[in-house]
Amino acid sequence: MTDEDLGGESATAAAAGTERGDEGGEPSAAAGDHALAFRLLNEIAIIAQLSGTSFERAMPGTMTLPQFVVLNHLTRLGGDRTPLQIANAMQVTKGAMTNTLGHLERAGWIAVRPDPKDGRSKRVDITGAGRAAHGDAIRQLQPELAFLVGEIGPEPIAAALPFLERLRALLDRRRDEV
């Protein structure tokens, strides 16, 4: 995916709104700020596409990126979640999540059981095999991770994390507002 695929310079200018002051002169400061924000999100989208492709290539066996993302979510935050909670966290439909969870369950990477408090719902937990598959996926990613650290260096990566974590938290809160 290239800049052109996600809009490139012309989309950045469009995001700036080419809003002019009342006199039709220079773009407003807000328009410039909006263009910066668009450029940031555009870069993140391109990075997401490129890194997703790298992840897919590195996944062990038949594991897909959506399956890894669910295993990573359950590993990071713990299991005992409903399919709807996981779907909401991944911002996918319940149907799409049901499909992904079915693949994970058939692989033995998650266990799905009835919700004892609500017979209509289910609960999802990661299994020992799921934790092992998650660990295998992380190990398979090591060459790509080593490449990034080698090319960029650990200091810039560490320096970027607080900003990216703050941006993620902000966007995560915002998704529930809109």
C-alpha positions in Angstrom: 0.0 0.0 0.0 1.3 3.4 -0.9 0.6 7.0 -0.1 -1.5 7.1 -3.2 -3.6 4.2 -2.1 -4.6 6.0 1.1 -4.8 9.5 -0.5 -1.3 10.7 -0.5 -0.5 14.4 -0.8 -3.8 15.3 -2.5 -5.8 13.7 0.4 -3.6 15.5 2.9 -4.5 18.8 1.2 -8.1 17.8 1.1 -8.0 17.0 4.8 -6.6 20.5 5.3 -9.9 21.5 3.9 -8.2 24.2 1.8 -10.2 26.4 4.1 -9.2 29.9 3.6 -9.8 32.8 5.9 -12.7 35.1 5.1 -10.4 36.9 2.8 -9.6 33.8 0.8 -5.9 34.0 1.7 -3.8 31.5 3.6 -5.3 28.3 5.0 -6.4 28.6 8.6 -4.3 27.3 11.4 -7.0 24.7 12.2 -6.8 23.4 8.6 -3.0 23.0 9.0 -3.6 21.1 12.3 -6.2 18.9 10.6 -3.8 18.2 7.8 -1.1 17.1 10.3 -3.6 14.9 12.1 -4.6 13.3 8.8 -1.0 12.7 7.8 -0.5 11.0 11.2 -3.5 8.7 10.8 -2.5 8.1 7.2 1.0 7.0 8.2 -0.5 4.7 10.9 -2.9 3.2 8.3 -0.1 2.4 5.9 2.0 1.0 8.8 -1.0 -1.1 9.9 -1.3 -2.5 6.3 2.4 -3.2 6.0 2.8 -4.7 9.5 -0.3 -6.8 9.0 1.1 -8.3 5.9 4.4 -9.1 7.7 2.5 -10.6 10.6 0.4 -12.8 8.2 3.6 -14.1 6.5 5.2 -15.0 9.9 2.2 -16.7 11.5 2.8 -20.3 12.3 0.8 -23.0 10.4 -2.7 -21.9 9.4 -3.0 -19.1 12.0 -4.4 -15.9 10.5 -3.9 -12.3 11.7 -7.4 -12.0 13.1 -6.9 -15.2 15.0 -3.6 -14.0 16.4 -5.2 -10.6 17.3 -7.9 -12.5 19.4 -5.2 -14.7 21.1 -3.1 -11.6 21.8 -6.2 -9.8 23.3 -7.0 -12.8 25.5 -3.4 -13.2 26.5 -3.0 -9.5 27.3 -6.3 -8.8 29.0 -7.2 -12.3 30.3 -10.0 -14.6 29.1 -13.5 -15.1 30.4 -15.0 -12.7 27.9 -18.2 -12.9 25.8 -17.9 -13.1 22.0 -19.7 -9.8 21.9 -17.1 -8.2 24.2 -14.3 -9.5 22.0 -16.1 -8.4 18.8 -16.5 -4.9 20.2 -12.9 -4.7 21.2 -11.8 -5.8 17.7 -14.4 -3.5 16.1 -15.9 -6.3 14.0 -19.4 -7.8 13.7 -20.5 -10.5 16.1 -20.8 -12.8 13.0 -17.2 -12.2 12.0 -16.1 -12.8 15.5 -18.1 -16.0 15.7 -16.3 -17.2 12.6 -12.9 -16.4 14.0 -13.7 -17.9 17.4 -15.0 -21.1 15.6 -11.6 -21.5 13.9 -9.7 -20.9 17.2 -11.9 -23.4 19.1 -11.4 -26.1 16.4 -7.7 -25.5 16.7 -8.0 -26.0 20.5 -6.7 -22.5 21.2 -9.7 -21.3 23.0 -12.5 -22.9 25.0 -16.1 -21.6 24.6 -18.6 -22.5 27.3 -22.1 -21.4 28.3 -22.3 -18.3 30.5 -23.5 -19.6 33.9 -25.3 -16.2 34.5 -26.9 -15.9 31.1 -27.9 -19.1 29.3 -28.2 -17.2 26.0 -24.5 -16.1 26.1 -21.2 -17.8 26.0 -17.8 -17.2 27.6 -14.4 -17.5 25.9 -11.1 -18.4 27.5 -7.7 -19.0 26.0 -6.4 -22.5 26.5 -2.8 -23.7 27.3 -2.6 -24.6 23.6 -3.7 -21.1 22.7 -1.0 -19.6 24.9 1.5 -21.9 23.3 0.3 -20.9 19.8 0.5 -17.2 20.7 4.0 -17.8 21.9 4.9 -19.6 18.7 3.5 -16.7 16.7 5.6 -14.2 18.7 8.7 -16.4 18.1 8.0 -16.5 14.4 7.9 -12.7 14.4 11.4 -12.4 15.8 13.2 -11.9 12.5 10.8 -9.1 11.6 11.2 -7.6 15.0 15.0 -7.9 14.9 14.9 -6.1 11.5 12.9 -3.2 12.9 15.1 -2.8 15.9 18.2 -3.1 13.8 17.1 -0.5 11.3 15.4 2.0 13.7 17.1 1.3 17.0 15.5 0.6 20.4 15.7 4.2 21.6 13.4 5.7 18.9 11.0 2.7 19.3 10.9 3.3 23.1 10.4 7.0 22.6 7.4 6.5 20.2 5.6 4.1 22.6 4.2 6.6 25.1 2.7 8.7 22.3 1.3 5.7 20.5 -0.2 4.3 23.7 -1.8 7.7 24.5 -3.2 7.9 21.0 -4.6 4.4 21.2 -6.2 5.1 24.5 -7.7 8.3 23.2 -9.1 6.6 20.1 -10.3 3.7 22.2 -12.3 6.0 24.4 -13.6 8.0 21.4 -15.0 4.9 19.6 -17.5 4.5 22.4 -18.6 8.2 22.0 -19.3 8.1 18.3 
